[in-house]
Amino acid sequence: QVQLVESGGGLVQPGGSLRLSCAASGRTFSSYAMGWFRQAPGKEREFVGRISVYDGLTRYADSVKGRFAISRDNAKNTVYLQMNSLKPEDTAVYYCAADADARNVAAGTARYWGLGTQVTVSS
């Protein structure tokens, strides 16, 4: 069993930055692929990015490529989402997800999900 808790959301002006954290319980964190997703009001949940288990390989949605970066600290059981050059269209609830199978993270069908943290980009 893995429990995920996101933090770091808030209100930021366009062009600003935020760093989200996702703290995971469990001793097997290092064996899970991790991902970030977001859901804006009235829209479906969408993939933001993911990071693989062993080699730290990352993949991003085109909408955030070059602005967002995912990293993980296995010693702290934490994955991060650094968000730069934020735009109003980045406003959403951001969720982290975990699964032993990276394909499930990529597909949005990960076994474990956090409750989300709100990010609002507005002037």
The 8 nearest C-alpha neighbors of each residue, nearest first, counted from 0:
[[1, 2, 25, 24, 111, 27, 110, 26],
 [0, 2, 24, 25, 23, 111, 3, 28],
 [3, 1, 24, 23, 0, 4, 113, 111],
 [2, 4, 113, 23, 22, 112, 21, 1],
 [5, 3, 22, 113, 21, 23, 6, 2],
 [4, 6, 21, 20, 115, 116, 113, 22],
 [7, 5, 20, 19, 8, 116, 21, 4],
 [8, 6, 19, 18, 20, 9, 5, 17],
 [7, 9, 118, 117, 116, 6, 19, 17],
 [8, 10, 118, 119, 117, 11, 7, 116],
 [9, 11, 119, 120, 118, 12, 121, 8],
 [10, 12, 120, 15, 121, 119, 9, 13],
 [11, 13, 122, 121, 120, 15, 14, 10],
 [14, 12, 86, 85, 15, 120, 121, 87],
 [15, 13, 84, 85, 12, 86, 16, 83],
 [14, 16, 13, 84, 85, 12, 11, 83],
 [17, 15, 83, 82, 85, 84, 14, 18],
 [18, 16, 82, 81, 19, 83, 15, 7],
 [17, 19, 81, 80, 82, 7, 20, 79],
 [20, 18, 7, 80, 79, 6, 8, 81],
 [19, 21, 79, 6, 5, 78, 7, 22],
 [20, 22, 5, 78, 4, 77, 79, 3],
 [23, 21, 77, 4, 3, 76, 20, 5],
 [24, 22, 3, 76, 2, 77, 21, 1],
 [25, 23, 2, 1, 3, 22, 26, 76],
 [24, 26, 27, 1, 28, 23, 0, 2],
 [25, 27, 28, 24, 29, 76, 1, 23],
 [26, 28, 29, 30, 25, 31, 1, 24],
 [29, 27, 30, 31, 26, 76, 25, 23],
 [28, 30, 73, 27, 31, 52, 76, 26],
 [29, 31, 28, 27, 52, 99, 32, 53],
 [32, 30, 99, 98, 28, 29, 52, 97],
 [31, 33, 51, 52, 101, 98, 97, 99],
 [34, 32, 97, 50, 96, 49, 31, 51],
 [33, 35, 49, 96, 95, 48, 104, 50],
 [34, 36, 95, 47, 48, 94, 49, 96],
 [37, 35, 46, 47, 94, 45, 93, 95],
 [38, 36, 93, 92, 45, 44, 91, 94],
 [37, 39, 44, 91, 92, 43, 45, 42],
 [38, 40, 91, 42, 41, 92, 90, 37],
 [41, 39, 42, 38, 91, 43, 92, 90],
 [40, 42, 39, 43, 38, 44, 91, 92],
 [43, 41, 39, 40, 38, 44, 45, 91],
 [44, 42, 38, 45, 41, 39, 40, 37],
 [43, 45, 38, 37, 42, 36, 46, 39],
 [46, 44, 37, 36, 38, 43, 47, 107],
 [45, 47, 36, 48, 60, 35, 37, 44],
 [48, 46, 36, 60, 35, 59, 45, 37],
 [49, 47, 59, 58, 35, 34, 46, 60],
 [48, 50, 34, 58, 57, 33, 35, 59],
 [51, 49, 57, 33, 56, 55, 32, 34],
 [50, 52, 32, 55, 56, 53, 54, 57],
 [53, 51, 32, 31, 30, 55, 54, 29],
 [52, 54, 55, 51, 30, 29, 56, 32],
 [53, 55, 56, 52, 51, 50, 57, 32],
 [56, 54, 51, 50, 53, 52, 57, 70],
 [55, 57, 51, 54, 50, 58, 52, 53],
 [58, 56, 50, 49, 55, 51, 59, 69],
 [57, 59, 48, 49, 50, 56, 60, 47],
 [60, 58, 48, 64, 47, 61, 63, 49],
 [59, 61, 47, 62, 63, 48, 64, 46],
 [60, 62, 64, 63, 59, 47, 65, 58],
 [61, 63, 60, 64, 47, 59, 66, 65],
 [64, 62, 66, 61, 67, 60, 65, 59],
 [65, 63, 61, 66, 59, 62, 60, 67],
 [64, 66, 67, 63, 68, 61, 83, 59],
 [65, 67, 83, 63, 64, 84, 82, 68],
 [68, 66, 82, 81, 63, 65, 83, 64],
 [67, 69, 81, 80, 82, 70, 66, 65],
 [70, 68, 80, 79, 81, 50, 67, 57],
 [69, 71, 79, 78, 68, 80, 72, 50],
 [72, 70, 78, 77, 79, 73, 69, 55],
 [71, 73, 77, 75, 74, 76, 78, 70],
 [72, 74, 76, 75, 29, 71, 77, 28],
 [73, 75, 72, 76, 77, 29, 71, 28],
 [74, 76, 77, 73, 72, 22, 71, 23],
 [77, 75, 73, 23, 74, 28, 22, 72],
 [78, 76, 22, 75, 72, 21, 71, 23],
 [77, 79, 71, 21, 70, 20, 72, 22],
 [80, 78, 20, 70, 69, 19, 71, 21],
 [79, 81, 69, 19, 18, 68, 82, 20],
 [80, 82, 18, 68, 67, 17, 79, 69],
 [83, 81, 67, 17, 16, 18, 66, 80],
 [82, 84, 16, 66, 85, 67, 15, 81],
 [85, 83, 14, 15, 66, 16, 86, 82],
 [84, 86, 14, 83, 13, 15, 16, 89],
 [85, 87, 13, 88, 89, 120, 14, 84],
 [86, 88, 120, 89, 90, 121, 13, 85],
 [87, 89, 90, 86, 120, 91, 85, 39],
 [90, 88, 87, 86, 91, 85, 120, 119],
 [91, 89, 119, 88, 118, 120, 87, 39],
 [92, 90, 39, 38, 118, 37, 117, 93],
 [91, 93, 117, 38, 116, 37, 115, 118],
 [92, 94, 37, 115, 116, 36, 91, 117],
 [95, 93, 115, 36, 35, 113, 37, 96],
 [94, 96, 35, 34, 113, 112, 36, 21],
 [95, 97, 112, 34, 111, 33, 109, 35],
 [98, 96, 33, 111, 32, 109, 31, 34],
 [99, 97, 109, 100, 31, 110, 32, 104],
 [98, 100, 31, 32, 101, 30, 97, 103],
 [99, 101, 98, 102, 103, 32, 104, 31],
 [100, 102, 104, 32, 103, 105, 99, 98],
 [103, 101, 105, 100, 104, 106, 109, 108],
 [104, 102, 109, 108, 106, 101, 105, 100],
 [103, 105, 109, 101, 107, 102, 106, 108],
 [104, 106, 102, 103, 107, 101, 49, 34],
 [107, 105, 103, 104, 108, 102, 109, 46],
 [108, 106, 104, 105, 109, 103, 46, 36],
 [107, 109, 103, 106, 104, 110, 105, 102],
 [110, 108, 104, 103, 98, 111, 107, 97],
 [109, 111, 98, 97, 108, 112, 96, 103],
 [112, 110, 97, 96, 109, 98, 1, 113],
 [113, 111, 96, 95, 3, 97, 114, 110],
 [112, 114, 3, 4, 115, 95, 94, 5],
 [115, 113, 94, 112, 4, 116, 5, 3],
 [116, 114, 94, 93, 113, 5, 92, 117],
 [115, 117, 93, 92, 8, 5, 6, 118],
 [118, 116, 92, 8, 91, 9, 93, 119],
 [117, 119, 8, 9, 90, 91, 92, 10],
 [120, 118, 90, 10, 9, 121, 11, 117],
 [121, 119, 87, 11, 12, 90, 13, 10],
 [122, 120, 12, 87, 13, 119, 11, 10],
 [121, 12, 13, 120, 11, 87, 10, 119]]
